[in-house]
Amino acid sequence: MHVHSPAVVVIPVRSLEGAKSRLGDVLDAEERRELVERLLRQTVAAALATPGVRRVVVVSPDPEVLAVAAAAGAEGLHQTSAGLNPGLVEARHALAADGAWRLLILPGDLPAITADALSMLLRAADGLAAPLVVLAPDRHGRGTNALMLEPADIIAPNFGRDSRLAHGRLAAAAGAVYREVADDALALDLDTPDDLLLAEALHTEVLRAG
């Protein structure tokens, strides 16, 4: 069986101020800010508890985000570029000096995320040799809610509209083995009021203030 390197988890977060504006019809600015903080703390905790993860890094241009990340036990990386994908490339370059070989990119807005779900995603690569791209799609089948790259630079991150298709095409062009992992704990992200309603129906703990 192929032996894989430990993973470095990178969690991109844009800012706390004005976060999740698409939830503005159901949550005020302070509630959205608190929600983003709770989601980040939960994501960091799940990553730190996952076997096979050796570092958890939060990349953000917002010093307040980095302070929350540090309090949760993650490393902070101050982003100097603009945008999600440039920030991920920036993080990858910064981590390359440390020999980061297996990179797991996690959005910070997955309310049902668990260490078990992340372990399952990492295990999807068992028995497969690099280069590898492993993806967890969102519940709509169009977005990317987790992306594992081995080696870390096998493809460029391409988050945004229809990123599932984009990442699959990039993996094929790079000659990488491509796998998808469908898991309810990774499929739900919080972007719209409908997402919030679904998370509440599932009794997701992170939605509770405190």
C-alpha positions in Angstrom: 0.0 0.0 0.0 1.2 3.5 -0.8 2.2 5.4 2.3 1.0 9.0 2.3 2.6 12.0 4.0 0.7 13.7 6.8 -1.6 16.4 5.6 -1.4 20.2 6.1 -4.9 21.7 6.4 -5.4 25.2 5.0 -8.6 27.0 5.9 -9.2 30.3 3.9 -11.4 32.9 5.6 -11.9 36.3 4.0 -13.0 38.5 7.0 -15.3 38.8 10.0 -16.6 42.2 9.1 -19.4 42.0 6.5 -19.1 38.2 6.4 -21.8 36.0 4.9 -23.8 38.9 3.4 -26.1 36.6 1.6 -27.5 35.6 5.0 -28.4 39.3 5.6 -32.1 38.7 5.3 -32.1 36.3 8.3 -29.1 37.3 10.4 -27.9 40.8 11.3 -24.2 41.7 10.9 -23.3 40.8 14.5 -25.0 37.4 14.2 -23.2 36.7 10.9 -19.9 37.6 12.5 -20.5 35.3 15.5 -21.5 32.5 13.1 -18.3 32.8 11.1 -16.3 32.7 14.3 -18.1 29.6 15.5 -17.7 27.9 12.2 -14.0 28.6 12.1 -13.4 27.3 15.6 -15.3 24.1 14.8 -13.4 23.6 11.5 -10.1 24.1 13.3 -11.1 21.7 16.0 -12.2 19.0 13.6 -9.0 19.3 11.6 -6.8 19.2 14.7 -8.6 16.0 15.8 -8.1 14.2 12.5 -5.5 11.5 12.4 -3.0 12.1 9.6 -3.1 15.9 9.9 0.1 17.5 11.2 -0.6 21.2 10.8 -3.7 23.4 10.5 -3.2 26.9 8.9 -5.8 29.6 8.6 -5.1 32.1 5.8 -6.8 35.5 5.9 -6.1 39.2 5.3 -8.1 39.9 8.5 -6.1 40.1 11.7 -9.2 39.4 13.7 -9.7 36.1 11.9 -6.1 35.2 12.6 -6.6 35.9 16.3 -9.6 33.6 16.4 -7.6 31.0 14.6 -4.7 31.2 17.0 -7.0 31.0 20.0 -8.5 27.8 18.5 -5.1 26.2 18.1 -4.3 26.9 14.5 -1.5 28.7 12.8 -2.3 32.0 11.2 -1.0 33.2 7.8 -1.5 36.8 6.9 -2.7 37.0 3.3 -1.3 39.9 1.2 -3.0 39.0 -2.1 -6.7 39.7 -2.9 -9.2 36.9 -3.4 -9.8 33.3 -2.3 -7.7 31.4 -4.9 -4.7 33.8 -4.8 -4.8 33.4 -1.0 -4.6 29.7 -1.3 -1.7 29.9 -3.7 0.0 32.2 -1.3 -0.4 29.7 1.5 0.8 26.9 -0.6 4.0 28.8 -1.5 4.5 29.7 2.2 4.1 26.0 3.2 6.4 24.7 0.5 9.5 25.6 2.5 8.3 23.3 5.2 8.0 20.4 2.8 4.2 20.3 2.8 3.4 17.5 0.3 -0.3 16.7 1.0 -2.5 19.7 1.2 -6.2 19.6 2.3 -8.1 22.8 1.6 -11.2 23.3 3.7 -13.7 26.2 3.5 -14.5 27.6 6.9 -18.3 27.3 6.5 -19.2 23.7 6.9 -21.5 23.4 9.9 -21.6 19.6 10.1 -17.8 19.0 9.7 -16.3 16.3 11.9 -12.9 14.7 12.3 -14.5 11.4 11.1 -15.6 13.0 7.9 -12.1 14.4 7.3 -10.6 11.0 8.1 -12.8 9.3 5.5 -11.7 11.9 2.9 -8.0 11.2 3.7 -8.6 7.5 3.6 -10.0 7.8 0.0 -6.4 8.0 -1.0 -5.4 4.7 0.6 -3.8 2.4 -1.9 -3.4 5.1 -4.5 -0.2 6.6 -5.5 0.3 10.4 -6.1 -0.4 12.5 -8.0 -3.9 12.7 -6.4 -6.8 15.0 -6.3 -9.6 14.1 -3.9 -12.7 16.3 -3.8 -15.9 16.5 -1.6 -18.7 18.2 -3.6 -21.3 20.4 -2.1 -24.9 19.3 -1.8 -25.8 20.9 -5.2 -23.1 18.9 -7.0 -21.4 22.0 -8.4 -19.1 23.4 -5.7 -16.1 22.1 -3.8 -16.4 21.7 -0.1 -13.0 20.0 0.5 -10.0 19.5 -1.8 -7.0 17.3 -1.1 -4.0 17.7 -3.3 -1.0 15.4 -3.4 1.5 16.8 -4.2 0.3 20.2 -3.0 1.0 21.9 -6.3 -0.5 19.2 -8.7 -3.3 21.7 -9.7 -4.1 25.3 -9.0 -7.1 25.9 -6.6 -10.1 27.0 -8.7 -12.8 27.8 -6.2 -15.8 29.7 -7.5 -18.7 28.9 -9.8 -18.8 25.2 -10.9 -15.5 24.5 -9.1 -16.2 20.8 -8.9 -16.1 20.5 -12.7 -13.1 22.9 -12.9 -11.1 20.9 -10.4 -11.9 17.6 -12.2 -10.8 19.0 -15.5 -7.6 20.4 -14.0 -6.9 17.0 -12.4 -7.3 15.2 -15.7 -5.1 17.7 -17.5 -2.4 17.1 -14.8 -2.6 13.3 -15.2 -3.7 13.0 -11.5 -5.8 10.2 -10.1 -9.2 11.9 -9.3 -11.6 10.7 -6.6 -14.8 12.2 -5.2 -16.0 11.6 -1.7 -19.7 12.1 -1.0 -20.4 12.7 2.7 -23.3 14.6 4.3 -21.0 16.1 6.9 -19.0 17.8 4.1 -21.8 18.5 1.6 -23.5 21.3 3.5 -22.0 24.8 3.5 -23.7 28.0 4.7 -24.2 30.5 1.9 -27.9 31.1 1.7 -30.9 31.3 4.0 -32.0 27.8 2.6 -28.6 26.4 3.7 -29.2 27.9 7.2 -32.6 26.3 7.4 -31.3 22.9 6.4 -28.5 23.2 9.0 -31.1 24.1 11.7 -33.3 21.1 10.6 -30.3 18.9 11.1 -29.8 20.3 14.6 -26.3 21.4 13.8 -24.6 22.4 17.1 -22.5 25.2 15.7 -25.6 27.3 14.9 -26.3 27.7 18.6 -24.8 30.9 20.1 -22.3 30.5 22.9 
